[in-house]
Amino acid sequence: MPTINFIIQSKSTPSGIYARLKEGAILDIKAKTKFAINPSDWSSAKGLPKIRDEHNKPLTKELLKFKSKLLDHYNESVGKVPINTHL
C-alpha cells in the first residue's frame, strides 16, 4: 500500500512543502507542491502544520485533501501509465 508524507527541506521563509509517495521498494517519488509554510509552523513529526491558531487549519485541510486525491489518482493509474513527477 502506498504512503504519502509531507516534508519541508528548507529553513527559509516561506518554505515549499514537498509530497513524498512511497510504495515499498517499488516506488519512491518526491515532488514540490504548490503549498508553502513558515518552517517554525511545521511539525516534522506529524508531517503537517502545527495547529497553533486559525491560520494553519485551512492549510492542513488542503494538504489532507491533496493527499487523498493523490492516493486516488495513484491507485487508478498504477499498472496503466508510467508513474513519475512529470505531467
HTML snippet that shows the backbone in 3Dmol.js (N, CA, C, O; Angstrom):
<script src="https://3Dmol.org/build/3Dmol-min.js"></script>
<div id="view" style="width:600px;height:400px;position:relative"></div>
<script>
const pdb = `
ATOM      1  N   MET A   1       0.844  -1.177   0.000  1.00  0.00           N
ATOM      2  CA  MET A   1       0.000   0.000   0.000  1.00  0.00           C
ATOM      3  C   MET A   1       0.889   1.240   0.000  1.00  0.00           C
ATOM      4  O   MET A   1       1.842   1.315   0.776  1.00  0.00           O
ATOM      5  N   PRO A   2       0.591   2.211  -0.857  1.00  0.00           N
ATOM      6  CA  PRO A   2       1.404   3.423  -0.918  1.00  0.00           C
ATOM      7  C   PRO A   2       1.179   4.324   0.285  1.00  0.00           C
ATOM      8  O   PRO A   2       0.113   4.308   0.902  1.00  0.00           O
ATOM      9  N   THR A   3       2.204   5.112   0.610  1.00  0.00           N
ATOM     10  CA  THR A   3       2.091   6.115   1.668  1.00  0.00           C
ATOM     11  C   THR A   3       2.514   7.458   1.105  1.00  0.00           C
ATOM     12  O   THR A   3       3.370   7.540   0.225  1.00  0.00           O
ATOM     13  N   ILE A   4       1.905   8.497   1.623  1.00  0.00           N
ATOM     14  CA  ILE A   4       2.269   9.859   1.237  1.00  0.00           C
ATOM     15  C   ILE A   4       2.590  10.629   2.502  1.00  0.00           C
ATOM     16  O   ILE A   4       1.801  10.663   3.446  1.00  0.00           O
ATOM     17  N   ASN A   5       3.760  11.246   2.505  1.00  0.00           N
ATOM     18  CA  ASN A   5       4.189  12.095   3.613  1.00  0.00           C
ATOM     19  C   ASN A   5       4.522  13.465   3.069  1.00  0.00           C
ATOM     20  O   ASN A   5       4.956  13.594   1.924  1.00  0.00           O
ATOM     21  N   PHE A   6       4.323  14.481   3.875  1.00  0.00           N
ATOM     22  CA  PHE A   6       4.691  15.841   3.504  1.00  0.00           C
ATOM     23  C   PHE A   6       5.946  16.227   4.274  1.00  0.00           C
ATOM     24  O   PHE A   6       6.080  15.919   5.459  1.00  0.00           O
ATOM     25  N   ILE A   7       6.859  16.904   3.592  1.00  0.00           N
ATOM     26  CA  ILE A   7       8.113  17.343   4.209  1.00  0.00           C
ATOM     27  C   ILE A   7       8.469  18.739   3.714  1.00  0.00           C
ATOM     28  O   ILE A   7       8.008  19.178   2.660  1.00  0.00           O
ATOM     29  N   ILE A   8       9.293  19.420   4.491  1.00  0.00           N
ATOM     30  CA  ILE A   8       9.912  20.657   4.025  1.00  0.00           C
ATOM     31  C   ILE A   8      11.413  20.417   4.050  1.00  0.00           C
ATOM     32  O   ILE A   8      11.915  19.659   4.880  1.00  0.00           O
ATOM     33  N   GLN A   9      12.125  21.065   3.139  1.00  0.00           N
ATOM     34  CA  GLN A   9      13.559  20.828   3.015  1.00  0.00           C
ATOM     35  C   GLN A   9      14.397  22.061   3.293  1.00  0.00           C
ATOM     36  O   GLN A   9      15.617  22.033   3.130  1.00  0.00           O
ATOM     37  N   SER A  10      13.766  23.128   3.707  1.00  0.00           N
ATOM     38  CA  SER A  10      14.478  24.390   3.853  1.00  0.00           C
ATOM     39  C   SER A  10      14.083  25.076   5.149  1.00  0.00           C
ATOM     40  O   SER A  10      13.007  24.830   5.696  1.00  0.00           O
ATOM     41  N   LYS A  11      14.953  25.923   5.625  1.00  0.00           N
ATOM     42  CA  LYS A  11      14.659  26.738   6.804  1.00  0.00           C
ATOM     43  C   LYS A  11      14.270  28.160   6.407  1.00  0.00           C
ATOM     44  O   LYS A  11      13.970  28.988   7.266  1.00  0.00           O
ATOM     45  N   SER A  12      14.277  28.443   5.088  1.00  0.00           N
ATOM     46  CA  SER A  12      13.919  29.782   4.634  1.00  0.00           C
ATOM     47  C   SER A  12      12.405  29.970   4.701  1.00  0.00           C
ATOM     48  O   SER A  12      11.641  29.005   4.690  1.00  0.00           O
ATOM     49  N   THR A  13      11.992  31.239   4.771  1.00  0.00           N
ATOM     50  CA  THR A  13      10.576  31.562   4.868  1.00  0.00           C
ATOM     51  C   THR A  13      10.130  32.270   3.603  1.00  0.00           C
ATOM     52  O   THR A  13      10.759  33.267   3.247  1.00  0.00           O
ATOM     53  N   PRO A  14       9.124  31.847   2.913  1.00  0.00           N
ATOM     54  CA  PRO A  14       8.370  30.610   3.135  1.00  0.00           C
ATOM     55  C   PRO A  14       9.124  29.415   2.554  1.00  0.00           C
ATOM     56  O   PRO A  14       9.919  29.557   1.624  1.00  0.00           O
ATOM     57  N   SER A  15       8.867  28.268   3.104  1.00  0.00           N
ATOM     58  CA  SER A  15       9.494  27.030   2.655  1.00  0.00           C
ATOM     59  C   SER A  15       8.468  26.198   1.897  1.00  0.00           C
ATOM     60  O   SER A  15       7.338  26.027   2.355  1.00  0.00           O
ATOM     61  N   GLY A  16       8.862  25.683   0.743  1.00  0.00           N
ATOM     62  CA  GLY A  16       7.963  24.859  -0.056  1.00  0.00           C
ATOM     63  C   GLY A  16       7.698  23.519   0.622  1.00  0.00           C
ATOM     64  O   GLY A  16       8.577  22.952   1.269  1.00  0.00           O
ATOM     65  N   ILE A  17       6.482  23.028   0.464  1.00  0.00           N
ATOM     66  CA  ILE A  17       6.103  21.737   1.022  1.00  0.00           C
ATOM     67  C   ILE A  17       6.178  20.694  -0.093  1.00  0.00           C
ATOM     68  O   ILE A  17       5.628  20.888  -1.178  1.00  0.00           O
ATOM     69  N   TYR A  18       6.862  19.593   0.188  1.00  0.00           N
ATOM     70  CA  TYR A  18       7.029  18.512  -0.773  1.00  0.00           C
ATOM     71  C   TYR A  18       6.160  17.330  -0.370  1.00  0.00           C
ATOM     72  O   TYR A  18       5.945  17.078   0.816  1.00  0.00           O
ATOM     73  N   ALA A  19       5.661  16.607  -1.370  1.00  0.00           N
ATOM     74  CA  ALA A  19       4.931  15.361  -1.137  1.00  0.00           C
ATOM     75  C   ALA A  19       5.856  14.221  -1.534  1.00  0.00           C
ATOM     76  O   ALA A  19       6.487  14.260  -2.590  1.00  0.00           O
ATOM     77  N   ARG A  20       5.931  13.214  -0.687  1.00  0.00           N
ATOM     78  CA  ARG A  20       6.745  12.037  -0.967  1.00  0.00           C
ATOM     79  C   ARG A  20       5.833  10.818  -1.017  1.00  0.00           C
ATOM     80  O   ARG A  20       5.181  10.471  -0.032  1.00  0.00           O
ATOM     81  N   LEU A  21       5.801  10.177  -2.180  1.00  0.00           N
ATOM     82  CA  LEU A  21       4.977   8.991  -2.405  1.00  0.00           C
ATOM     83  C   LEU A  21       5.887   7.780  -2.406  1.00  0.00           C
ATOM     84  O   LEU A  21       6.827   7.702  -3.197  1.00  0.00           O
ATOM     85  N   LYS A  22       5.610   6.839  -1.524  1.00  0.00           N
ATOM     86  CA  LYS A  22       6.408   5.618  -1.421  1.00  0.00           C
ATOM     87  C   LYS A  22       5.504   4.400  -1.463  1.00  0.00           C
ATOM     88  O   LYS A  22       4.404   4.385  -0.910  1.00  0.00           O
ATOM     89  N   GLU A  23       6.014   3.375  -2.145  1.00  0.00           N
ATOM     90  CA  GLU A  23       5.364   2.067  -2.092  1.00  0.00           C
ATOM     91  C   GLU A  23       6.464   1.020  -2.029  1.00  0.00           C
ATOM     92  O   GLU A  23       6.970   0.547  -3.047  1.00  0.00           O
ATOM     93  N   GLY A  24       6.815   0.675  -0.793  1.00  0.00           N
ATOM     94  CA  GLY A  24       7.885  -0.304  -0.561  1.00  0.00           C
ATOM     95  C   GLY A  24       9.150   0.070  -1.309  1.00  0.00           C
ATOM     96  O   GLY A  24       9.543   1.236  -1.339  1.00  0.00           O
ATOM     97  N   ALA A  25       9.792  -0.930  -1.916  1.00  0.00           N
ATOM     98  CA  ALA A  25      10.997  -0.702  -2.708  1.00  0.00           C
ATOM     99  C   ALA A  25      10.661  -0.426  -4.166  1.00  0.00           C
ATOM    100  O   ALA A  25      11.552  -0.164  -4.973  1.00  0.00           O
ATOM    101  N   ILE A  26       9.384  -0.484  -4.501  1.00  0.00           N
ATOM    102  CA  ILE A  26       8.943  -0.308  -5.885  1.00  0.00           C
ATOM    103  C   ILE A  26       9.031   1.151  -6.327  1.00  0.00           C
ATOM    104  O   ILE A  26       9.461   1.441  -7.443  1.00  0.00           O
ATOM    105  N   LEU A  27       8.628   2.056  -5.460  1.00  0.00           N
ATOM    106  CA  LEU A  27       8.458   3.451  -5.843  1.00  0.00           C
ATOM    107  C   LEU A  27       8.831   4.379  -4.699  1.00  0.00           C
ATOM    108  O   LEU A  27       8.456   4.148  -3.550  1.00  0.00           O
ATOM    109  N   ASP A  28       9.574   5.428  -5.024  1.00  0.00           N
ATOM    110  CA  ASP A  28       9.916   6.482  -4.065  1.00  0.00           C
ATOM    111  C   ASP A  28      10.075   7.773  -4.846  1.00  0.00           C
ATOM    112  O   ASP A  28      11.132   8.025  -5.426  1.00  0.00           O
ATOM    113  N   ILE A  29       9.019   8.603  -4.864  1.00  0.00           N
ATOM    114  CA  ILE A  29       8.994   9.838  -5.643  1.00  0.00           C
ATOM    115  C   ILE A  29       8.716  11.012  -4.714  1.00  0.00           C
ATOM    116  O   ILE A  29       7.875  10.938  -3.818  1.00  0.00           O
ATOM    117  N   LYS A  30       9.447  12.097  -4.953  1.00  0.00           N
ATOM    118  CA  LYS A  30       9.231  13.325  -4.180  1.00  0.00           C
ATOM    119  C   LYS A  30       9.034  14.466  -5.174  1.00  0.00           C
ATOM    120  O   LYS A  30       9.774  14.581  -6.151  1.00  0.00           O
ATOM    121  N   ALA A  31       8.032  15.307  -4.919  1.00  0.00           N
ATOM    122  CA  ALA A  31       7.759  16.451  -5.789  1.00  0.00           C
ATOM    123  C   ALA A  31       7.277  17.631  -4.955  1.00  0.00           C
ATOM    124  O   ALA A  31       6.607  17.467  -3.936  1.00  0.00           O
ATOM    125  N   LYS A  32       7.636  18.821  -5.416  1.00  0.00           N
ATOM    126  CA  LYS A  32       7.218  20.040  -4.737  1.00  0.00           C
ATOM    127  C   LYS A  32       5.750  20.307  -5.031  1.00  0.00           C
ATOM    128  O   LYS A  32       5.303  20.169  -6.170  1.00  0.00           O
ATOM    129  N   THR A  33       5.001  20.688  -4.001  1.00  0.00           N
ATOM    130  CA  THR A  33       3.592  21.038  -4.170  1.00  0.00           C
ATOM    131  C   THR A  33       3.480  22.552  -4.344  1.00  0.00           C
ATOM    132  O   THR A  33       4.483  23.266  -4.325  1.00  0.00           O
ATOM    133  N   LYS A  34       2.262  23.023  -4.513  1.00  0.00           N
ATOM    134  CA  LYS A  34       2.029  24.468  -4.632  1.00  0.00           C
ATOM    135  C   LYS A  34       1.964  25.141  -3.264  1.00  0.00           C
ATOM    136  O   LYS A  34       1.829  26.362  -3.184  1.00  0.00           O
ATOM    137  N   PHE A  35       2.058  24.367  -2.199  1.00  0.00           N
ATOM    138  CA  PHE A  35       1.903  24.881  -0.841  1.00  0.00           C
ATOM    139  C   PHE A  35       3.245  25.310  -0.241  1.00  0.00           C
ATOM    140  O   PHE A  35       4.293  24.755  -0.573  1.00  0.00           O
ATOM    141  N   ALA A  36       3.195  26.308   0.650  1.00  0.00           N
ATOM    142  CA  ALA A  36       4.384  26.784   1.350  1.00  0.00           C
ATOM    143  C   ALA A  36       3.994  27.159   2.779  1.00  0.00           C
ATOM    144  O   ALA A  36       2.830  27.417   3.086  1.00  0.00           O
ATOM    145  N   ILE A  37       5.012  27.178   3.639  1.00  0.00           N
ATOM    146  CA  ILE A  37       4.760  27.462   5.057  1.00  0.00           C
ATOM    147  C   ILE A  37       6.013  28.037   5.699  1.00  0.00           C
ATOM    148  O   ILE A  37       7.126  27.835   5.213  1.00  0.00           O
ATOM    149  N   ASN A  38       5.816  28.754   6.792  1.00  0.00           N
ATOM    150  CA  ASN A  38       6.931  29.200   7.617  1.00  0.00           C
ATOM    151  C   ASN A  38       7.453  27.965   8.369  1.00  0.00           C
ATOM    152  O   ASN A  38       6.665  27.285   9.027  1.00  0.00           O
ATOM    153  N   PRO A  39       8.752  27.655   8.291  1.00  0.00           N
ATOM    154  CA  PRO A  39       9.275  26.452   8.952  1.00  0.00           C
ATOM    155  C   PRO A  39       8.977  26.358  10.449  1.00  0.00           C
ATOM    156  O   PRO A  39       8.887  25.254  10.986  1.00  0.00           O
ATOM    157  N   SER A  40       8.824  27.482  11.122  1.00  0.00           N
ATOM    158  CA  SER A  40       8.519  27.435  12.558  1.00  0.00           C
ATOM    159  C   SER A  40       7.082  26.955  12.816  1.00  0.00           C
ATOM    160  O   SER A  40       6.745  26.579  13.939  1.00  0.00           O
ATOM    161  N   ASP A  41       6.238  26.969  11.773  1.00  0.00           N
ATOM    162  CA  ASP A  41       4.859  26.490  11.893  1.00  0.00           C
ATOM    163  C   ASP A  41       4.706  25.036  11.450  1.00  0.00           C
ATOM    164  O   ASP A  41       3.586  24.528  11.397  1.00  0.00           O
ATOM    165  N   TRP A  42       5.807  24.360  11.132  1.00  0.00           N
ATOM    166  CA  TRP A  42       5.771  22.999  10.607  1.00  0.00           C
ATOM    167  C   TRP A  42       6.143  21.976  11.671  1.00  0.00           C
ATOM    168  O   TRP A  42       7.105  22.172  12.413  1.00  0.00           O
ATOM    169  N   SER A  43       5.389  20.890  11.748  1.00  0.00           N
ATOM    170  CA  SER A  43       5.697  19.781  12.651  1.00  0.00           C
ATOM    171  C   SER A  43       6.305  18.643  11.836  1.00  0.00           C
ATOM    172  O   SER A  43       5.599  17.956  11.097  1.00  0.00           O
ATOM    173  N   SER A  44       7.603  18.446  11.973  1.00  0.00           N
ATOM    174  CA  SER A  44       8.275  17.369  11.243  1.00  0.00           C
ATOM    175  C   SER A  44       7.785  16.001  11.701  1.00  0.00           C
ATOM    176  O   SER A  44       7.725  15.066  10.902  1.00  0.00           O
ATOM    177  N   ALA A  45       7.437  15.874  12.967  1.00  0.00           N
ATOM    178  CA  ALA A  45       6.958  14.598  13.497  1.00  0.00           C
ATOM    179  C   ALA A  45       5.630  14.190  12.859  1.00  0.00           C
ATOM    180  O   ALA A  45       5.427  13.018  12.543  1.00  0.00           O
ATOM    181  N   LYS A  46       4.730  15.150  12.671  1.00  0.00           N
ATOM    182  CA  LYS A  46       3.421  14.856  12.096  1.00  0.00           C
ATOM    183  C   LYS A  46       3.406  14.990  10.579  1.00  0.00           C
ATOM    184  O   LYS A  46       2.547  14.411   9.914  1.00  0.00           O
ATOM    185  N   GLY A  47       4.351  15.749  10.027  1.00  0.00           N
ATOM    186  CA  GLY A  47       4.355  15.993   8.595  1.00  0.00           C
ATOM    187  C   GLY A  47       3.217  16.894   8.160  1.00  0.00           C
ATOM    188  O   GLY A  47       2.727  16.798   7.035  1.00  0.00           O
ATOM    189  N   LEU A  48       2.802  17.770   9.060  1.00  0.00           N
ATOM    190  CA  LEU A  48       1.715  18.709   8.810  1.00  0.00           C
ATOM    191  C   LEU A  48       1.984  20.003   9.577  1.00  0.00           C
ATOM    192  O   LEU A  48       2.845  20.037  10.456  1.00  0.00           O
ATOM    193  N   PRO A  49       1.247  21.067   9.246  1.00  0.00           N
ATOM    194  CA  PRO A  49       1.414  22.307  10.005  1.00  0.00           C
ATOM    195  C   PRO A  49       1.023  22.132  11.466  1.00  0.00           C
ATOM    196  O   PRO A  49       0.144  21.339  11.803  1.00  0.00           O
ATOM    197  N   LYS A  50       1.700  22.891  12.325  1.00  0.00           N
ATOM    198  CA  LYS A  50       1.304  22.935  13.738  1.00  0.00           C
ATOM    199  C   LYS A  50       0.004  23.716  13.821  1.00  0.00           C
ATOM    200  O   LYS A  50      -0.144  24.756  13.180  1.00  0.00           O
ATOM    201  N   ILE A  51      -0.925  23.222  14.600  1.00  0.00           N
ATOM    202  CA  ILE A  51      -2.214  23.903  14.744  1.00  0.00           C
ATOM    203  C   ILE A  51      -2.160  24.765  16.004  1.00  0.00           C
ATOM    204  O   ILE A  51      -2.632  24.366  17.068  1.00  0.00           O
ATOM    205  N   ARG A  52      -1.580  25.945  15.861  1.00  0.00           N
ATOM    206  CA  ARG A  52      -1.492  26.883  16.986  1.00  0.00           C
ATOM    207  C   ARG A  52      -2.602  27.915  16.929  1.00  0.00           C
ATOM    208  O   ARG A  52      -3.089  28.402  17.949  1.00  0.00           O
ATOM    209  N   ASP A  53      -2.983  28.229  15.706  1.00  0.00           N
ATOM    210  CA  ASP A  53      -4.003  29.245  15.530  1.00  0.00           C
ATOM    211  C   ASP A  53      -4.841  28.907  14.305  1.00  0.00           C
ATOM    212  O   ASP A  53      -4.619  27.887  13.652  1.00  0.00           O
ATOM    213  N   GLU A  54      -5.787  29.752  14.003  1.00  0.00           N
ATOM    214  CA  GLU A  54      -6.688  29.524  12.874  1.00  0.00           C
ATOM    215  C   GLU A  54      -5.977  29.613  11.524  1.00  0.00           C
ATOM    216  O   GLU A  54      -6.504  29.131  10.522  1.00  0.00           O
ATOM    217  N   HIS A  55      -4.802  30.215  11.482  1.00  0.00           N
ATOM    218  CA  HIS A  55      -4.080  30.427  10.229  1.00  0.00           C
ATOM    219  C   HIS A  55      -3.680  29.115   9.554  1.00  0.00           C
ATOM    220  O   HIS A  55      -3.738  29.020   8.328  1.00  0.00           O
ATOM    221  N   ASN A  56      -3.280  28.113  10.316  1.00  0.00           N
ATOM    222  CA  ASN A  56      -2.776  26.868   9.731  1.00  0.00           C
ATOM    223  C   ASN A  56      -3.848  25.806   9.491  1.00  0.00           C
ATOM    224  O   ASN A  56      -3.581  24.818   8.806  1.00  0.00           O
ATOM    225  N   LYS A  57      -5.035  25.980  10.029  1.00  0.00           N
ATOM    226  CA  LYS A  57      -6.092  24.982   9.835  1.00  0.00           C
ATOM    227  C   LYS A  57      -6.482  24.812   8.368  1.00  0.00           C
ATOM    228  O   LYS A  57      -6.618  23.676   7.914  1.00  0.00           O
ATOM    229  N   PRO A  58      -6.668  25.901   7.604  1.00  0.00           N
ATOM    230  CA  PRO A  58      -7.017  25.724   6.181  1.00  0.00           C
ATOM    231  C   PRO A  58      -5.911  25.008   5.393  1.00  0.00           C
ATOM    232  O   PRO A  58      -6.203  24.200   4.512  1.00  0.00           O
ATOM    233  N   LEU A  59      -4.655  25.302   5.707  1.00  0.00           N
ATOM    234  CA  LEU A  59      -3.549  24.636   5.016  1.00  0.00           C
ATOM    235  C   LEU A  59      -3.540  23.150   5.327  1.00  0.00           C
ATOM    236  O   LEU A  59      -3.302  22.334   4.436  1.00  0.00           O
ATOM    237  N   THR A  60      -3.793  22.789   6.561  1.00  0.00           N
ATOM    238  CA  THR A  60      -3.858  21.373   6.934  1.00  0.00           C
ATOM    239  C   THR A  60      -4.969  20.674   6.165  1.00  0.00           C
ATOM    240  O   THR A  60      -4.770  19.572   5.653  1.00  0.00           O
ATOM    241  N   LYS A  61      -6.140  21.305   6.080  1.00  0.00           N
ATOM    242  CA  LYS A  61      -7.255  20.729   5.329  1.00  0.00           C
ATOM    243  C   LYS A  61      -6.888  20.536   3.864  1.00  0.00           C
ATOM    244  O   LYS A  61      -7.180  19.491   3.283  1.00  0.00           O
ATOM    245  N   GLU A  62      -6.251  21.538   3.266  1.00  0.00           N
ATOM    246  CA  GLU A  62      -5.858  21.454   1.857  1.00  0.00           C
ATOM    247  C   GLU A  62      -4.829  20.344   1.622  1.00  0.00           C
ATOM    248  O   GLU A  62      -4.904  19.629   0.623  1.00  0.00           O
ATOM    249  N   LEU A  63      -3.882  20.203   2.530  1.00  0.00           N
ATOM    250  CA  LEU A  63      -2.888  19.137   2.395  1.00  0.00           C
ATOM    251  C   LEU A  63      -3.536  17.759   2.499  1.00  0.00           C
ATOM    252  O   LEU A  63      -3.179  16.853   1.746  1.00  0.00           O
ATOM    253  N   LEU A  64      -4.472  17.590   3.412  1.00  0.00           N
ATOM    254  CA  LEU A  64      -5.150  16.304   3.553  1.00  0.00           C
ATOM    255  C   LEU A  64      -6.027  15.989   2.340  1.00  0.00           C
ATOM    256  O   LEU A  64      -6.118  14.830   1.934  1.00  0.00           O
ATOM    257  N   LYS A  65      -6.678  17.011   1.750  1.00  0.00           N
ATOM    258  CA  LYS A  65      -7.449  16.803   0.517  1.00  0.00           C
ATOM    259  C   LYS A  65      -6.509  16.418  -0.625  1.00  0.00           C
ATOM    260  O   LYS A  65      -6.809  15.514  -1.404  1.00  0.00           O
ATOM    261  N   PHE A  66      -5.372  17.106  -0.720  1.00  0.00           N
ATOM    262  CA  PHE A  66      -4.387  16.814  -1.755  1.00  0.00           C
ATOM    263  C   PHE A  66      -3.882  15.381  -1.620  1.00  0.00           C
ATOM    264  O   PHE A  66      -3.738  14.673  -2.616  1.00  0.00           O
ATOM    265  N   LYS A  67      -3.617  14.959  -0.396  1.00  0.00           N
ATOM    266  CA  LYS A  67      -3.132  13.602  -0.131  1.00  0.00           C
ATOM    267  C   LYS A  67      -4.154  12.571  -0.594  1.00  0.00           C
ATOM    268  O   LYS A  67      -3.791  11.577  -1.224  1.00  0.00           O
ATOM    269  N   SER A  68      -5.417  12.798  -0.288  1.00  0.00           N
ATOM    270  CA  SER A  68      -6.479  11.887  -0.680  1.00  0.00           C
ATOM    271  C   SER A  68      -6.599  11.792  -2.204  1.00  0.00           C
ATOM    272  O   SER A  68      -6.708  10.698  -2.756  1.00  0.00           O
ATOM    273  N   LYS A  69      -6.579  12.939  -2.873  1.00  0.00           N
ATOM    274  CA  LYS A  69      -6.672  12.953  -4.337  1.00  0.00           C
ATOM    275  C   LYS A  69      -5.466  12.273  -4.974  1.00  0.00           C
ATOM    276  O   LYS A  69      -5.609  11.547  -5.958  1.00  0.00           O
ATOM    277  N   LEU A  70      -4.288  12.504  -4.422  1.00  0.00           N
ATOM    278  CA  LEU A  70      -3.077  11.889  -4.956  1.00  0.00           C
ATOM    279  C   LEU A  70      -3.124  10.369  -4.805  1.00  0.00           C
ATOM    280  O   LEU A  70      -2.751   9.646  -5.728  1.00  0.00           O
ATOM    281  N   LEU A  71      -3.572   9.883  -3.665  1.00  0.00           N
ATOM    282  CA  LEU A  71      -3.708   8.437  -3.463  1.00  0.00           C
ATOM    283  C   LEU A  71      -4.740   7.834  -4.418  1.00  0.00           C
ATOM    284  O   LEU A  71      -4.508   6.763  -4.980  1.00  0.00           O
ATOM    285  N   ASP A  72      -5.870   8.507  -4.605  1.00  0.00           N
ATOM    286  CA  ASP A  72      -6.883   8.034  -5.547  1.00  0.00           C
ATOM    287  C   ASP A  72      -6.316   7.968  -6.959  1.00  0.00           C
ATOM    288  O   ASP A  72      -6.499   6.975  -7.663  1.00  0.00           O
ATOM    289  N   HIS A  73      -5.630   9.024  -7.365  1.00  0.00           N
ATOM    290  CA  HIS A  73      -5.049   9.068  -8.707  1.00  0.00           C
ATOM    291  C   HIS A  73      -4.000   7.969  -8.887  1.00  0.00           C
ATOM    292  O   HIS A  73      -3.955   7.313  -9.928  1.00  0.00           O
ATOM    293  N   TYR A  74      -3.170   7.774  -7.881  1.00  0.00           N
ATOM    294  CA  TYR A  74      -2.162   6.720  -7.944  1.00  0.00           C
ATOM    295  C   TYR A  74      -2.824   5.351  -8.093  1.00  0.00           C
ATOM    296  O   TYR A  74      -2.423   4.557  -8.945  1.00  0.00           O
ATOM    297  N   ASN A  75      -3.824   5.074  -7.277  1.00  0.00           N
ATOM    298  CA  ASN A  75      -4.494   3.776  -7.321  1.00  0.00           C
ATOM    299  C   ASN A  75      -5.179   3.524  -8.664  1.00  0.00           C
ATOM    300  O   ASN A  75      -5.227   2.385  -9.128  1.00  0.00           O
ATOM    301  N   GLU A  76      -5.708   4.576  -9.292  1.00  0.00           N
ATOM    302  CA  GLU A  76      -6.339   4.434 -10.601  1.00  0.00           C
ATOM    303  C   GLU A  76      -5.309   4.274 -11.719  1.00  0.00           C
ATOM    304  O   GLU A  76      -5.609   3.663 -12.745  1.00  0.00           O
ATOM    305  N   SER A  77      -4.109   4.806 -11.541  1.00  0.00           N
ATOM    306  CA  SER A  77      -3.098   4.826 -12.595  1.00  0.00           C
ATOM    307  C   SER A  77      -2.112   3.670 -12.547  1.00  0.00           C
ATOM    308  O   SER A  77      -1.516   3.330 -13.569  1.00  0.00           O
ATOM    309  N   VAL A  78      -1.930   3.064 -11.392  1.00  0.00           N
ATOM    310  CA  VAL A  78      -0.912   2.034 -11.248  1.00  0.00           C
ATOM    311  C   VAL A  78      -1.175   0.891 -12.234  1.00  0.00           C
ATOM    312  O   VAL A  78      -2.286   0.369 -12.324  1.00  0.00           O
ATOM    313  N   GLY A  79      -0.133   0.522 -12.962  1.00  0.00           N
ATOM    314  CA  GLY A  79      -0.228  -0.543 -13.949  1.00  0.00           C
ATOM    315  C   GLY A  79      -0.764  -0.106 -15.292  1.00  0.00           C
ATOM    316  O   GLY A  79      -0.728  -0.878 -16.250  1.00  0.00           O
ATOM    317  N   LYS A  80      -1.265   1.125 -15.386  1.00  0.00           N
ATOM    318  CA  LYS A  80      -1.843   1.621 -16.638  1.00  0.00           C
ATOM    319  C   LYS A  80      -0.940   2.634 -17.329  1.00  0.00           C
ATOM    320  O   LYS A  80      -0.806   2.626 -18.553  1.00  0.00           O
ATOM    321  N   VAL A  81      -0.326   3.499 -16.543  1.00  0.00           N
ATOM    322  CA  VAL A  81       0.553   4.539 -17.091  1.00  0.00           C
ATOM    323  C   VAL A  81       1.811   4.613 -16.235  1.00  0.00           C
ATOM    324  O   VAL A  81       1.790   4.242 -15.062  1.00  0.00           O
ATOM    325  N   PRO A  82       2.922   5.099 -16.827  1.00  0.00           N
ATOM    326  CA  PRO A  82       4.136   5.265 -16.022  1.00  0.00           C
ATOM    327  C   PRO A  82       3.901   6.280 -14.895  1.00  0.00           C
ATOM    328  O   PRO A  82       3.254   7.305 -15.109  1.00  0.00           O
ATOM    329  N   ILE A  83       4.418   5.999 -13.717  1.00  0.00           N
ATOM    330  CA  ILE A  83       4.284   6.891 -12.566  1.00  0.00           C
ATOM    331  C   ILE A  83       5.583   7.673 -12.424  1.00  0.00           C
ATOM    332  O   ILE A  83       6.645   7.083 -12.228  1.00  0.00           O
ATOM    333  N   ASN A  84       5.503   9.013 -12.523  1.00  0.00           N
ATOM    334  CA  ASN A  84       6.657   9.872 -12.335  1.00  0.00           C
ATOM    335  C   ASN A  84       6.192  11.247 -11.885  1.00  0.00           C
ATOM    336  O   ASN A  84       4.999  11.455 -11.663  1.00  0.00           O
ATOM    337  N   THR A  85       7.117  12.187 -11.747  1.00  0.00           N
ATOM    338  CA  THR A  85       6.765  13.513 -11.257  1.00  0.00           C
ATOM    339  C   THR A  85       6.413  14.476 -12.376  1.00  0.00           C
ATOM    340  O   THR A  85       6.145  15.648 -12.113  1.00  0.00           O
ATOM    341  N   HIS A  86       6.408  14.015 -13.608  1.00  0.00           N
ATOM    342  CA  HIS A  86       6.087  14.869 -14.762  1.00  0.00           C
ATOM    343  C   HIS A  86       4.624  14.725 -15.138  1.00  0.00           C
ATOM    344  O   HIS A  86       4.020  13.672 -14.936  1.00  0.00           O
ATOM    345  N   LEU A  87       4.058  15.800 -15.688  1.00  0.00           N
ATOM    346  CA  LEU A  87       2.655  15.764 -16.134  1.00  0.00           C
ATOM    347  C   LEU A  87       2.544  15.043 -17.448  1.00  0.00           C
ATOM    348  O   LEU A  87       1.445  14.908 -17.987  1.00  0.00           O
TER     349      LEU A  87
END
`;
const viewer = $3Dmol.createViewer("view");
viewer.addModel(pdb, "pdb");
viewer.setStyle({}, {cartoon: {color: "spectrum"}});
viewer.zoomTo();
viewer.render();
</script>
